[in-house]
Amino acid sequence: MTVGEKMHMALTNLESAKASLEQFGLDSQDKNAQKMYFEMAEELGQMIKRFEGRINYTENQEPQYKVKQQAKSPQPQA
């Protein structure tokens, strides 16, 4: 697994954790717990934005880390 793939996997995991926190907030009947879950989700959202920026910077500096470019296009058959 390349650095780019690892970074995108980590981003996906962060987004999943944020969604889970938001769901916990929606599911909770306790107003204090709801507030806590939504605040945590918001903080995680800010971290995700920072991490996305880092991924973009890394991909611009090291184009070989771009995940989308690593997929090989099929070779035309003669």
Gaussian input, Z-matrix of N, CA and C with variables (Angstrom, degrees):
# hf/3-21g

backbone

0 1
 N
 C     1     B1
 C     2     B2     1     A1
 N     3     B3     2     A2     1     D1
 C     4     B4     3     A3     2     D2
 C     5     B5     4     A4     3     D3
 N     6     B6     5     A5     4     D4
 C     7     B7     6     A6     5     D5
 C     8     B8     7     A7     6     D6
 N     9     B9     8     A8     7     D7
 C    10    B10     9     A9     8     D8
 C    11    B11    10    A10     9     D9
 N    12    B12    11    A11    10    D10
 C    13    B13    12    A12    11    D11
 C    14    B14    13    A13    12    D12
 N    15    B15    14    A14    13    D13
 C    16    B16    15    A15    14    D14
 C    17    B17    16    A16    15    D15
 N    18    B18    17    A17    16    D16
 C    19    B19    18    A18    17    D17
 C    20    B20    19    A19    18    D18
 N    21    B21    20    A20    19    D19
 C    22    B22    21    A21    20    D20
 C    23    B23    22    A22    21    D21
 N    24    B24    23    A23    22    D22
 C    25    B25    24    A24    23    D23
 C    26    B26    25    A25    24    D24
 N    27    B27    26    A26    25    D25
 C    28    B28    27    A27    26    D26
 C    29    B29    28    A28    27    D27
 N    30    B30    29    A29    28    D28
 C    31    B31    30    A30    29    D29
 C    32    B32    31    A31    30    D30
 N    33    B33    32    A32    31    D31
 C    34    B34    33    A33    32    D32
 C    35    B35    34    A34    33    D33
 N    36    B36    35    A35    34    D34
 C    37    B37    36    A36    35    D35
 C    38    B38    37    A37    36    D36
 N    39    B39    38    A38    37    D37
 C    40    B40    39    A39    38    D38
 C    41    B41    40    A40    39    D39
 N    42    B42    41    A41    40    D40
 C    43    B43    42    A42    41    D41
 C    44    B44    43    A43    42    D42
 N    45    B45    44    A44    43    D43
 C    46    B46    45    A45    44    D44
 C    47    B47    46    A46    45    D45
 N    48    B48    47    A47    46    D46
 C    49    B49    48    A48    47    D47
 C    50    B50    49    A49    48    D48
 N    51    B51    50    A50    49    D49
 C    52    B52    51    A51    50    D50
 C    53    B53    52    A52    51    D51
 N    54    B54    53    A53    52    D52
 C    55    B55    54    A54    53    D53
 C    56    B56    55    A55    54    D54
 N    57    B57    56    A56    55    D55
 C    58    B58    57    A57    56    D56
 C    59    B59    58    A58    57    D57
 N    60    B60    59    A59    58    D58
 C    61    B61    60    A60    59    D59
 C    62    B62    61    A61    60    D60
 N    63    B63    62    A62    61    D61
 C    64    B64    63    A63    62    D62
 C    65    B65    64    A64    63    D63
 N    66    B66    65    A65    64    D64
 C    67    B67    66    A66    65    D65
 C    68    B68    67    A67    66    D66
 N    69    B69    68    A68    67    D67
 C    70    B70    69    A69    68    D68
 C    71    B71    70    A70    69    D69
 N    72    B72    71    A71    70    D70
 C    73    B73    72    A72    71    D71
 C    74    B74    73    A73    72    D72
 N    75    B75    74    A74    73    D73
 C    76    B76    75    A75    74    D74
 C    77    B77    76    A76    75    D75
 N    78    B78    77    A77    76    D76
 C    79    B79    78    A78    77    D77
 C    80    B80    79    A79    78    D78
 N    81    B81    80    A80    79    D79
 C    82    B82    81    A81    80    D80
 C    83    B83    82    A82    81    D81
 N    84    B84    83    A83    82    D82
 C    85    B85    84    A84    83    D83
 C    86    B86    85    A85    84    D84
 N    87    B87    86    A86    85    D85
 C    88    B88    87    A87    86    D86
 C    89    B89    88    A88    87    D87
 N    90    B90    89    A89    88    D88
 C    91    B91    90    A90    89    D89
 C    92    B92    91    A91    90    D90
 N    93    B93    92    A92    91    D91
 C    94    B94    93    A93    92    D92
 C    95    B95    94    A94    93    D93
 N    96    B96    95    A95    94    D94
 C    97    B97    96    A96    95    D95
 C    98    B98    97    A97    96    D96
 N    99    B99    98    A98    97    D97
 C   100   B100    99    A99    98    D98
 C   101   B101   100   A100    99    D99
 N   102   B102   101   A101   100   D100
 C   103   B103   102   A102   101   D101
 C   104   B104   103   A103   102   D102
 N   105   B105   104   A104   103   D103
 C   106   B106   105   A105   104   D104
 C   107   B107   106   A106   105   D105
 N   108   B108   107   A107   106   D106
 C   109   B109   108   A108   107   D107
 C   110   B110   109   A109   108   D108
 N   111   B111   110   A110   109   D109
 C   112   B112   111   A111   110   D110
 C   113   B113   112   A112   111   D111
 N   114   B114   113   A113   112   D112
 C   115   B115   114   A114   113   D113
 C   116   B116   115   A115   114   D114
 N   117   B117   116   A116   115   D115
 C   118   B118   117   A117   116   D116
 C   119   B119   118   A118   117   D117
 N   120   B120   119   A119   118   D118
 C   121   B121   120   A120   119   D119
 C   122   B122   121   A121   120   D120
 N   123   B123   122   A122   121   D121
 C   124   B124   123   A123   122   D122
 C   125   B125   124   A124   123   D123
 N   126   B126   125   A125   124   D124
 C   127   B127   126   A126   125   D125
 C   128   B128   127   A127   126   D126
 N   129   B129   128   A128   127   D127
 C   130   B130   129   A129   128   D128
 C   131   B131   130   A130   129   D129
 N   132   B132   131   A131   130   D130
 C   133   B133   132   A132   131   D131
 C   134   B134   133   A133   132   D132
 N   135   B135   134   A134   133   D133
 C   136   B136   135   A135   134   D134
 C   137   B137   136   A136   135   D135
 N   138   B138   137   A137   136   D136
 C   139   B139   138   A138   137   D137
 C   140   B140   139   A139   138   D138
 N   141   B141   140   A140   139   D139
 C   142   B142   141   A141   140   D140
 C   143   B143   142   A142   141   D141
 N   144   B144   143   A143   142   D142
 C   145   B145   144   A144   143   D143
 C   146   B146   145   A145   144   D144
 N   147   B147   146   A146   145   D145
 C   148   B148   147   A147   146   D146
 C   149   B149   148   A148   147   D147
 N   150   B150   149   A149   148   D148
 C   151   B151   150   A150   149   D149
 C   152   B152   151   A151   150   D150
 N   153   B153   152   A152   151   D151
 C   154   B154   153   A153   152   D152
 C   155   B155   154   A154   153   D153
 N   156   B156   155   A155   154   D154
 C   157   B157   156   A156   155   D155
 C   158   B158   157   A157   156   D156
 N   159   B159   158   A158   157   D157
 C   160   B160   159   A159   158   D158
 C   161   B161   160   A160   159   D159
 N   162   B162   161   A161   160   D160
 C   163   B163   162   A162   161   D161
 C   164   B164   163   A163   162   D162
 N   165   B165   164   A164   163   D163
 C   166   B166   165   A165   164   D164
 C   167   B167   166   A166   165   D165
 N   168   B168   167   A167   166   D166
 C   169   B169   168   A168   167   D167
 C   170   B170   169   A169   168   D168
 N   171   B171   170   A170   169   D169
 C   172   B172   171   A171   170   D170
 C   173   B173   172   A172   171   D171
 N   174   B174   173   A173   172   D172
 C   175   B175   174   A174   173   D173
 C   176   B176   175   A175   174   D174
 N   177   B177   176   A176   175   D175
 C   178   B178   177   A177   176   D176
 C   179   B179   178   A178   177   D177
 N   180   B180   179   A179   178   D178
 C   181   B181   180   A180   179   D179
 C   182   B182   181   A181   180   D180
 N   183   B183   182   A182   181   D181
 C   184   B184   183   A183   182   D182
 C   185   B185   184   A184   183   D183
 N   186   B186   185   A185   184   D184
 C   187   B187   186   A186   185   D185
 C   188   B188   187   A187   186   D186
 N   189   B189   188   A188   187   D187
 C   190   B190   189   A189   188   D188
 C   191   B191   190   A190   189   D189
 N   192   B192   191   A191   190   D190
 C   193   B193   192   A192   191   D191
 C   194   B194   193   A193   192   D192
 N   195   B195   194   A194   193   D193
 C   196   B196   195   A195   194   D194
 C   197   B197   196   A196   195   D195
 N   198   B198   197   A197   196   D196
 C   199   B199   198   A198   197   D197
 C   200   B200   199   A199   198   D198
 N   201   B201   200   A200   199   D199
 C   202   B202   201   A201   200   D200
 C   203   B203   202   A202   201   D201
 N   204   B204   203   A203   202   D202
 C   205   B205   204   A204   203   D203
 C   206   B206   205   A205   204   D204
 N   207   B207   206   A206   205   D205
 C   208   B208   207   A207   206   D206
 C   209   B209   208   A208   207   D207
 N   210   B210   209   A209   208   D208
 C   211   B211   210   A210   209   D209
 C   212   B212   211   A211   210   D210
 N   213   B213   212   A212   211   D211
 C   214   B214   213   A213   212   D212
 C   215   B215   214   A214   213   D213
 N   216   B216   215   A215   214   D214
 C   217   B217   216   A216   215   D215
 C   218   B218   217   A217   216   D216
 N   219   B219   218   A218   217   D217
 C   220   B220   219   A219   218   D218
 C   221   B221   220   A220   219   D219
 N   222   B222   221   A221   220   D220
 C   223   B223   222   A222   221   D221
 C   224   B224   223   A223   222   D222
 N   225   B225   224   A224   223   D223
 C   226   B226   225   A225   224   D224
 C   227   B227   226   A226   225   D225
 N   228   B228   227   A227   226   D226
 C   229   B229   228   A228   227   D227
 C   230   B230   229   A229   228   D228
 N   231   B231   230   A230   229   D229
 C   232   B232   231   A231   230   D230
 C   233   B233   232   A232   231   D231

   B1=1.4445
   B2=1.5376
   B3=1.3226
   B4=1.4615
   B5=1.5234
   B6=1.3180
   B7=1.4613
   B8=1.5273
   B9=1.3148
   B10=1.4624
   B11=1.5174
   B12=1.3124
   B13=1.4656
   B14=1.5222
   B15=1.3232
   B16=1.4677
   B17=1.5271
   B18=1.3300
   B19=1.4609
   B20=1.5251
   B21=1.3199
   B22=1.4629
   B23=1.5343
   B24=1.3169
   B25=1.4532
   B26=1.5319
   B27=1.3123
   B28=1.4627
   B29=1.5301
   B30=1.3320
   B31=1.4600
   B32=1.5334
   B33=1.3053
   B34=1.4618
   B35=1.5265
   B36=1.3238
   B37=1.4605
   B38=1.5252
   B39=1.3172
   B40=1.4657
   B41=1.5277
   B42=1.3296
   B43=1.4634
   B44=1.5272
   B45=1.3253
   B46=1.4602
   B47=1.5268
   B48=1.3265
   B49=1.4596
   B50=1.5299
   B51=1.3237
   B52=1.4704
   B53=1.5302
   B54=1.3107
   B55=1.4598
   B56=1.5319
   B57=1.3140
   B58=1.4684
   B59=1.5205
   B60=1.3289
   B61=1.4664
   B62=1.5251
   B63=1.3282
   B64=1.4655
   B65=1.5271
   B66=1.3227
   B67=1.4623
   B68=1.5216
   B69=1.3403
   B70=1.4593
   B71=1.5270
   B72=1.3282
   B73=1.4589
   B74=1.5149
   B75=1.3113
   B76=1.4612
   B77=1.5269
   B78=1.3144
   B79=1.4563
   B80=1.5283
   B81=1.3248
   B82=1.4630
   B83=1.5263
   B84=1.3255
   B85=1.4579
   B86=1.5342
   B87=1.3182
   B88=1.4629
   B89=1.5351
   B90=1.3137
   B91=1.4747
   B92=1.5210
   B93=1.3316
   B94=1.4662
   B95=1.5226
   B96=1.3219
   B97=1.4680
   B98=1.5219
   B99=1.3362
   B100=1.4640
   B101=1.5181
   B102=1.3153
   B103=1.4671
   B104=1.5278
   B105=1.3120
   B106=1.4675
   B107=1.5283
   B108=1.3398
   B109=1.4700
   B110=1.5279
   B111=1.3190
   B112=1.4624
   B113=1.5251
   B114=1.3309
   B115=1.4655
   B116=1.5267
   B117=1.3204
   B118=1.4664
   B119=1.5271
   B120=1.3231
   B121=1.4673
   B122=1.5257
   B123=1.3277
   B124=1.4636
   B125=1.5297
   B126=1.3269
   B127=1.4699
   B128=1.5190
   B129=1.3190
   B130=1.4623
   B131=1.5238
   B132=1.3362
   B133=1.4602
   B134=1.5235
   B135=1.3256
   B136=1.4706
   B137=1.5219
   B138=1.3371
   B139=1.4623
   B140=1.5245
   B141=1.3245
   B142=1.4660
   B143=1.5245
   B144=1.3338
   B145=1.4686
   B146=1.5244
   B147=1.3271
   B148=1.4673
   B149=1.5257
   B150=1.3236
   B151=1.4582
   B152=1.5274
   B153=1.3370
   B154=1.4709
   B155=1.5289
   B156=1.3163
   B157=1.4597
   B158=1.5206
   B159=1.3154
   B160=1.4633
   B161=1.5251
   B162=1.3142
   B163=1.4672
   B164=1.5233
   B165=1.3291
   B166=1.4671
   B167=1.5258
   B168=1.3296
   B169=1.4615
   B170=1.5331
   B171=1.3298
   B172=1.4643
   B173=1.5233
   B174=1.3378
   B175=1.4621
   B176=1.5271
   B177=1.3277
   B178=1.4681
   B179=1.5201
   B180=1.3294
   B181=1.4563
   B182=1.5291
   B183=1.3090
   B184=1.4651
   B185=1.5316
   B186=1.3385
   B187=1.4727
   B188=1.5318
   B189=1.3134
   B190=1.4649
   B191=1.5248
   B192=1.3365
   B193=1.4653
   B194=1.5278
   B195=1.3214
   B196=1.4593
   B197=1.5173
   B198=1.2979
   B199=1.4626
   B200=1.5203
   B201=1.3198
   B202=1.4642
   B203=1.5233
   B204=1.3082
   B205=1.4597
   B206=1.5182
   B207=1.3288
   B208=1.4499
   B209=1.5159
   B210=1.3154
   B211=1.4674
   B212=1.5253
   B213=1.3026
   B214=1.4617
   B215=1.5260
   B216=1.3121
   B217=1.4626
   B218=1.5231
   B219=1.3150
   B220=1.4639
   B221=1.5295
   B222=1.2932
   B223=1.4534
   B224=1.5236
   B225=1.3389
   B226=1.4695
   B227=1.5188
   B228=1.3182
   B229=1.4588
   B230=1.5314
   B231=1.3288
   B232=1.4623
   B233=1.4955
   A1=108.01
   A2=115.81
   A3=120.50
   A4=110.81
   A5=115.43
   A6=121.28
   A7=110.08
   A8=117.02
   A9=120.84
   A10=111.88
   A11=116.20
   A12=120.09
   A13=111.06
   A14=116.85
   A15=120.72
   A16=111.04
   A17=116.46
   A18=119.87
   A19=111.01
   A20=117.09
   A21=120.56
   A22=111.01
   A23=117.20
   A24=120.10
   A25=110.07
   A26=116.48
   A27=120.28
   A28=110.44
   A29=116.77
   A30=120.83
   A31=110.68
   A32=116.97
   A33=121.25
   A34=110.53
   A35=117.03
   A36=120.71
   A37=111.70
   A38=117.15
   A39=120.86
   A40=110.82
   A41=116.34
   A42=120.44
   A43=110.91
   A44=116.55
   A45=121.06
   A46=110.72
   A47=116.71
   A48=120.53
   A49=110.64
   A50=116.94
   A51=121.02
   A52=110.14
   A53=116.81
   A54=121.19
   A55=111.05
   A56=117.04
   A57=120.74
   A58=110.71
   A59=117.19
   A60=120.35
   A61=111.13
   A62=115.90
   A63=119.46
   A64=110.87
   A65=116.61
   A66=120.28
   A67=110.66
   A68=117.06
   A69=119.93
   A70=110.13
   A71=116.22
   A72=120.34
   A73=112.08
   A74=116.27
   A75=120.43
   A76=111.63
   A77=116.94
   A78=121.51
   A79=113.41
   A80=116.24
   A81=119.72
   A82=111.82
   A83=115.45
   A84=121.74
   A85=110.56
   A86=115.99
   A87=122.48
   A88=109.09
   A89=116.88
   A90=121.40
   A91=111.88
   A92=117.95
   A93=120.39
   A94=110.51
   A95=116.23
   A96=120.06
   A97=110.19
   A98=117.10
   A99=120.37
   A100=110.48
   A101=115.87
   A102=120.57
   A103=110.59
   A104=115.84
   A105=120.31
   A106=110.76
   A107=117.16
   A108=120.37
   A109=111.38
   A110=116.77
   A111=119.54
   A112=112.03
   A113=117.20
   A114=120.15
   A115=110.65
   A116=115.80
   A117=119.74
   A118=110.79
   A119=116.73
   A120=120.49
   A121=110.23
   A122=116.98
   A123=120.95
   A124=110.72
   A125=116.59
   A126=120.09
   A127=111.04
   A128=115.97
   A129=119.97
   A130=110.53
   A131=117.37
   A132=121.04
   A133=111.81
   A134=116.55
   A135=120.22
   A136=110.73
   A137=116.94
   A138=120.19
   A139=111.12
   A140=116.05
   A141=120.61
   A142=109.95
   A143=117.15
   A144=120.51
   A145=110.98
   A146=116.84
   A147=120.24
   A148=110.88
   A149=116.44
   A150=120.57
   A151=110.84
   A152=117.04
   A153=120.21
   A154=110.09
   A155=116.21
   A156=119.83
   A157=111.51
   A158=115.36
   A159=119.98
   A160=110.71
   A161=116.51
   A162=120.17
   A163=109.82
   A164=116.98
   A165=120.63
   A166=110.91
   A167=116.86
   A168=120.66
   A169=110.20
   A170=115.85
   A171=120.33
   A172=111.08
   A173=116.51
   A174=119.44
   A175=111.85
   A176=117.08
   A177=119.37
   A178=111.24
   A179=117.20
   A180=120.95
   A181=112.26
   A182=115.53
   A183=122.07
   A184=109.00
   A185=117.50
   A186=120.94
   A187=114.39
   A188=117.95
   A189=119.73
   A190=112.09
   A191=117.40
   A192=120.76
   A193=112.80
   A194=117.69
   A195=120.10
   A196=108.94
   A197=115.44
   A198=120.80
   A199=110.80
   A200=117.68
   A201=120.79
   A202=112.43
   A203=117.83
   A204=120.80
   A205=112.48
   A206=117.16
   A207=119.30
   A208=112.75
   A209=116.97
   A210=119.38
   A211=108.57
   A212=116.51
   A213=120.55
   A214=109.46
   A215=115.37
   A216=118.79
   A217=108.27
   A218=117.27
   A219=120.22
   A220=110.97
   A221=115.30
   A222=121.18
   A223=109.27
   A224=116.86
   A225=118.95
   A226=110.28
   A227=115.77
   A228=119.90
   A229=109.43
   A230=114.97
   A231=120.57
   A232=112.55
   D1=131.42
   D2=-177.65
   D3=-80.85
   D4=167.16
   D5=176.68
   D6=-58.34
   D7=-43.31
   D8=179.81
   D9=-61.09
   D10=-43.61
   D11=178.54
   D12=-64.57
   D13=-39.82
   D14=178.53
   D15=-64.54
   D16=-40.69
   D17=179.46
   D18=-64.96
   D19=-42.39
   D20=179.45
   D21=-68.76
   D22=-33.78
   D23=176.34
   D24=-66.41
   D25=-42.39
   D26=177.98
   D27=-62.44
   D28=-40.80
   D29=177.70
   D30=-61.40
   D31=-44.27
   D32=178.06
   D33=-60.74
   D34=-41.28
   D35=178.51
   D36=-64.96
   D37=-40.05
   D38=177.59
   D39=-63.47
   D40=-43.60
   D41=179.14
   D42=-63.67
   D43=-36.96
   D44=177.84
   D45=-66.05
   D46=-42.42
   D47=178.71
   D48=-63.20
   D49=-40.38
   D50=177.97
   D51=-61.24
   D52=-45.37
   D53=179.34
   D54=-62.64
   D55=-38.80
   D56=178.08
   D57=-63.50
   D58=-44.38
   D59=178.86
   D60=-61.49
   D61=-42.15
   D62=178.18
   D63=-62.50
   D64=-39.64
   D65=179.11
   D66=-66.99
   D67=-40.10
   D68=176.39
   D69=-59.30
   D70=-40.77
   D71=178.44
   D72=-62.80
   D73=-40.51
   D74=179.04
   D75=-69.70
   D76=-34.67
   D77=-176.71
   D78=-79.97
   D79=-22.96
   D80=-174.77
   D81=-75.78
   D82=143.05
   D83=175.25
   D84=-94.08
   D85=-17.34
   D86=-177.69
   D87=-82.29
   D88=118.30
   D89=-177.29
   D90=-61.76
   D91=-37.33
   D92=178.55
   D93=-66.71
   D94=-41.29
   D95=178.38
   D96=-65.70
   D97=-41.71
   D98=177.72
   D99=-57.35
   D100=-47.74
   D101=-179.54
   D102=-60.16
   D103=-44.99
   D104=-179.46
   D105=-61.02
   D106=-47.17
   D107=-178.53
   D108=-62.10
   D109=-43.33
   D110=-179.27
   D111=-68.99
   D112=-35.61
   D113=175.84
   D114=-65.51
   D115=-42.30
   D116=178.10
   D117=-63.91
   D118=-40.82
   D119=178.46
   D120=-63.27
   D121=-39.49
   D122=178.94
   D123=-64.71
   D124=-43.88
   D125=177.31
   D126=-61.46
   D127=-42.20
   D128=178.67
   D129=-65.38
   D130=-36.36
   D131=175.79
   D132=-60.38
   D133=-39.57
   D134=177.59
   D135=-66.53
   D136=-39.37
   D137=177.25
   D138=-65.38
   D139=-38.18
   D140=178.85
   D141=-61.21
   D142=-44.45
   D143=178.78
   D144=-60.55
   D145=-42.12
   D146=177.78
   D147=-64.08
   D148=-42.00
   D149=-179.23
   D150=-67.20
   D151=-38.80
   D152=175.88
   D153=-60.02
   D154=-40.37
   D155=177.04
   D156=-61.57
   D157=-40.41
   D158=179.07
   D159=-66.46
   D160=-40.67
   D161=177.66
   D162=-61.45
   D163=-46.23
   D164=179.49
   D165=-61.00
   D166=-43.38
   D167=178.57
   D168=-61.20
   D169=-46.94
   D170=-178.87
   D171=-61.58
   D172=-43.00
   D173=-179.69
   D174=-67.47
   D175=-32.27
   D176=177.04
   D177=-72.14
   D178=-36.63
   D179=179.97
   D180=-77.85
   D181=-34.42
   D182=-177.38
   D183=-128.49
   D184=80.67
   D185=-174.70
   D186=-54.74
   D187=-25.14
   D188=179.80
   D189=-67.15
   D190=-13.96
   D191=178.75
   D192=-85.84
   D193=-6.58
   D194=178.78
   D195=-66.68
   D196=120.34
   D197=-175.60
   D198=-67.18
   D199=-42.12
   D200=-176.41
   D201=-66.32
   D202=-28.98
   D203=-179.32
   D204=-79.88
   D205=-14.65
   D206=-175.85
   D207=-78.58
   D208=-17.21
   D209=178.47
   D210=-70.02
   D211=126.19
   D212=-178.57
   D213=-83.15
   D214=134.96
   D215=177.68
   D216=-79.67
   D217=147.47
   D218=-179.40
   D219=-64.51
   D220=142.16
   D221=178.99
   D222=-79.92
   D223=132.86
   D224=178.03
   D225=-64.33
   D226=140.37
   D227=179.48
   D228=-93.12
   D229=143.36
   D230=-176.75
   D231=-78.60

